[in-house]
Amino acid sequence: MRTSKISSGNSGYHVWILAFAMSLLILIALSKSWFYDHASATASEDFQYFSVIVPSKGRDYPPVLAYWICGTSGDGKRMLRLLKAIYHPRNQYLLQLDAESSDYERAELVVSVQSESLFQAFGNVNVVGKGFAINEMGSSALAAILNAAALLLKLSTDWDWFINLSVSDYPLVSQDDLLHAFTSLPRDLNFINYSNDTAKNEIHKINQIVVDPSLHLQKRSHLYYAVETRTTPDAFKIFGGSPWLILTRAFMEYCVQGWDNLPRKLLMYFSNTASPLESYFHSVLCNSPEFQNTTVSDDLRYNILETTTDGESPYDKMLNGGAAFARPFKEDAAALNMIDENVLNREPNGLVPGKWCLDQGMNKSSEASKPPGEDLCSTWGNINDVKPGSYGIKLAFLLSKIASEEKLTTSQCHQATKMGSS
């Protein structure tokens, strides 16, 4: 009996030590400037502490992209891989794990970001320290993306376009390629895919009243569908399409700050619809005289679930489709390694080579072999210079062609069919 008690005591002691270590890890992460908590008034000020190197702005310089990457429990490693695949010192990055993730997972993500001195030097990678319940089919997803845009607007005054990604997305071009392709474009273009599907089931989905409990519960919950429906609105037109977006800073300010009542009215309306991300931004753009002529009906995404019947392999079709990103990939998809090796020239756990990094060994280490203290890139040059490859040159040609077409002067909203029309 005595031996049993001693064994039990030792076990409890070890459990206490483990719990203390985990608590200490979370406490350290919470105290750092990278870990953003909405309850902290000083956290947003601390965010800028490491921002000692800022990108040059102007018509002759590449744009600045603001990425929001959202994931759930167990997605930390995938999020870091995606971050490194799309990282460039000019850009801004906001990482967020939803309420299904534990505080420990969020703290672990913060520590991983903090461990890279490169991210600290440029101060452009931030982690949301509070998890929210998000149902991707409900209005909680719309609230999350608007909140992310508001945070990025507060964090930086430099960015030009907002891009939402999930951990199942992956780039098909390097950031040097993408920045080069966007450099010659007007900075007021909104890339958003519109659908011409006006089938009765789509109209019914818009008119059906839906409640998303994830707005008021701590954990994600299923949607509630009411038996009653409402009539199709006549005060504004409803448009729909893909929930994956590349939207301008000016338009995101318009939606978040709401100096006009239109974004607010549509937000109230879409809070009780299913899949509002497939209609909200599309409808705000097309109902706003200020922005309706800035739309390009292309989200620059490739859906790998689409089948090919022309004899071309799915991998080749994906790379030749003129998209900047593809989705949805599984975590262990072989195509990810193929893209890293053949397109991005990225080593495991490394960054994608770019002209900004003068350290030729930036991609030569992996998580297992990386010596302590070795940085992803220890020496950098001019972050305002980009060097595109063949994919970037091709993408720039395609985007310039879109921007120069005469139909761009006529709103894409007029070409897309509004829901509820016959």
Long-range contacts (C-beta under 8 A, 24 or more apart in sequence): 22-104, 25-104, 25-107, 25-108, 25-111, 26-103, 26-104, 26-107, 28-107, 28-111, 29-106, 29-107, 29-110, 29-111, 29-114, 29-129, 30-107, 30-129, 32-110, 32-114, 34-110, 34-113, 34-114, 34-125, 34-126, 34-127, 35-106, 35-107, 35-110, 35-127, 35-129, 36-126, 36-127, 36-128, 36-129, 36-130, 36-151, 37-129, 37-130, 38-129, 38-130, 39-130, 43-129, 44-154, 44-155, 47-123, 47-126, 47-155, 48-123, 48-155, 49-123, 50-120, 50-121, 50-122, 50-123, 51-122, 51-123, 51-124, 52-121, 52-123, 53-89, 53-121, 53-122, 53-123, 53-383, 54-158, 55-89, 55-90, 55-158, 55-383, 55-384, 56-384, 57-158, 61-183, 61-384, 62-90, 62-179, 62-180, 62-182, 62-183, 62-384, 62-386, 63-159, 63-160, 63-161, 63-179, 63-182, 63-183, 63-187, 64-90, 64-91, 64-92, 64-156, 64-158, 64-159, 64-160, 65-90, 65-91, 65-92, 65-159, 65-160, 65-161, 65-163, 65-175, 65-178, 65-179, 65-182, 66-91, 66-92, 66-93, 66-94, 66-152, 66-156, 66-159, 66-161, 66-162, 66-163, 66-249, 67-91, 67-92, 67-93, 67-94, 67-163, 67-164, 67-165, 68-94, 68-96, 68-145, 68-148, 68-149, 68-152, 68-162, 68-163, 68-164, 68-165, 69-93, 69-94, 69-95, 69-96, 69-165, 69-166, 69-167, 70-96, 70-97, 70-98, 70-134, 70-144, 70-148, 70-164, 70-165, 70-166, 70-167, 71-95, 71-96, 71-97, 71-98, 71-101, 71-166, 71-167, 72-97, 72-98, 72-100, 72-101, 72-134, 73-97, 73-98, 73-100, 73-101, 73-102, 73-105, 74-101, 74-105, 75-101, 75-167, 76-101, 76-105, 76-108, 76-109, 76-112, 78-167, 78-168, 78-331, 79-109, 79-167, 80-109, 80-112, 80-113, 81-336, 82-165, 82-167, 82-169, 82-170, 83-125, 84-346, 84-349, 84-350, 84-351, 84-352, 84-376, 85-170, 85-171, 85-340, 85-344, 85-346, 85-352, 86-165, 86-171, 86-175, 86-352, 87-125, 87-175, 87-351, 87-352, 88-175, 88-176, 88-179, 88-354, 88-356, 88-383, 89-122, 89-124, 89-356, 89-380, 89-383, 90-179, 90-356, 90-383, 90-384, 91-124, 91-159, 91-175, 92-124, 92-126, 92-152, 92-155, 92-156, 92-158, 92-159, 93-124, 93-125, 93-126, 94-126, 94-127, 94-128, 94-148, 94-151, 94-152, 94-155, 95-125, 95-126, 95-127, 95-128, 96-127, 96-128, 96-131, 96-144, 96-148, 97-128, 97-131, 98-131, 98-132, 98-133, 98-134, 98-144, 98-220, 99-131, 99-132, 99-133, 99-134, 99-218, 99-219, 99-220, 100-131, 100-133, 100-219, 100-220, 101-131, 103-131, 106-131, 116-375, 116-376, 117-375, 118-375, 118-376, 118-377, 118-380, 122-383, 124-156, 126-151, 126-155, 133-214, 133-215, 133-217, 133-218, 133-219, 133-220, 133-221, 134-214, 134-220, 135-212, 135-214, 135-220, 135-221, 135-222, 135-223, 136-277, 137-223, 137-274, 137-275, 138-210, 138-212, 138-214, 138-215, 138-223, 138-274, 138-276, 139-210, 139-212, 139-215, 139-270, 139-271, 139-272, 139-273, 139-276, 140-212, 140-214, 140-215, 140-220, 141-243, 141-276, 141-277, 142-267, 142-270, 142-271, 142-276, 142-277, 142-280, 143-215, 145-277, 146-255, 146-256, 146-267, 149-252, 149-255, 149-256, 150-256, 153-249, 153-252, 153-253, 153-256, 159-249, 160-187, 160-248, 160-249, 161-246, 161-247, 161-248, 161-249, 162-245, 162-246, 162-247, 162-248, 162-249, 162-252, 163-245, 163-246, 164-243, 164-244, 164-245, 165-325, 166-327, 166-328, 168-327, 168-328, 168-329, 168-330, 169-244, 169-301, 169-325, 169-326, 169-327, 169-328, 169-329, 170-325, 170-326, 170-327, 170-329, 170-336, 170-339, 171-324, 171-325, 171-339, 171-344, 171-352, 172-302, 172-318, 172-319, 172-323, 172-324, 172-325, 172-326, 172-339, 172-343, 172-391, 173-324, 173-343, 173-391, 173-392, 173-395, 174-343, 174-344, 174-345, 174-352, 174-353, 174-354, 174-389, 174-391, 174-392, 175-352, 175-354, 175-386, 176-352, 176-354, 176-355, 176-386, 176-387, 176-388, 176-389, 176-392, 177-388, 177-389, 177-391, 177-392, 177-393, 177-395, 178-324, 178-392, 178-395, 179-386, 180-386, 180-387, 180-388, 180-392, 180-393, 180-396, 181-324, 181-388, 181-392, 181-395, 181-396, 181-398, 181-399, 182-399, 183-386, 183-396, 184-396, 184-399, 184-400, 185-399, 185-400, 185-403, 186-403, 187-248, 188-248, 188-250, 188-294, 189-248, 189-294, 189-295, 189-296, 189-403, 190-245, 190-246, 190-247, 190-248, 190-251, 190-285, 190-291, 190-294, 190-295, 190-296, 191-245, 191-246, 191-247, 191-296, 191-298, 191-299, 191-300, 192-241, 192-242, 192-245, 192-246, 192-247, 192-281, 192-282, 192-285, 192-295, 192-296, 192-297, 192-299, 193-241, 193-242, 193-244, 193-297, 193-298, 193-299, 193-301, 194-239, 194-240, 194-241, 194-282, 194-295, 194-297, 194-412, 194-413, 194-415, 194-416, 195-240, 195-241, 195-242, 195-416, 196-416, 196-417, 197-240, 198-417, 198-418, 198-419, 198-420, 198-421, 198-422, 202-240, 202-419, 203-232, 203-419, 203-420, 204-229, 205-273, 205-274, 205-275, 206-232, 206-238, 206-240, 206-273, 206-279, 206-419, 206-420, 207-231, 207-232, 208-273, 208-274, 209-272, 210-272, 210-273, 210-274, 211-272, 212-271, 215-271, 223-274, 225-274, 232-419, 232-420, 233-269, 235-265, 236-262, 236-265, 236-266, 236-283, 236-287, 237-283, 237-286, 237-287, 237-418, 237-420, 238-279, 238-283, 238-418, 238-419, 238-420, 239-279, 239-282, 239-283, 239-285, 239-286, 239-413, 239-416, 239-418, 239-419, 240-278, 240-279, 240-282, 240-283, 240-419, 241-278, 241-279, 241-282, 241-297, 241-299, 241-416, 242-278, 242-299, 242-301, 243-275, 243-277, 243-278, 244-299, 244-301, 244-325, 244-327, 245-281, 245-299, 246-299, 246-300, 247-281, 248-294, 250-291, 251-284, 251-285, 251-291, 251-294, 254-284, 254-288, 254-290, 254-291, 255-281, 255-284, 260-288, 262-287, 262-288, 279-419, 282-416, 285-413, 286-411, 286-413, 286-416, 286-418, 292-411, 292-413, 293-409, 293-410, 293-411, 295-411, 295-412, 295-413, 296-402, 296-403, 296-408, 296-412, 297-412, 297-415, 297-416, 298-402, 300-324, 300-325, 301-325, 301-326, 301-327, 302-326, 302-327, 303-327, 303-328, 304-328, 304-329, 304-335, 319-343, 319-391, 322-394, 322-395, 322-398, 324-395, 343-391, 350-376, 351-376, 351-377, 354-386, 354-387, 355-381, 355-382, 355-385, 355-386, 355-387, 356-380, 356-381, 356-382, 356-383, 356-385, 356-386, 357-381
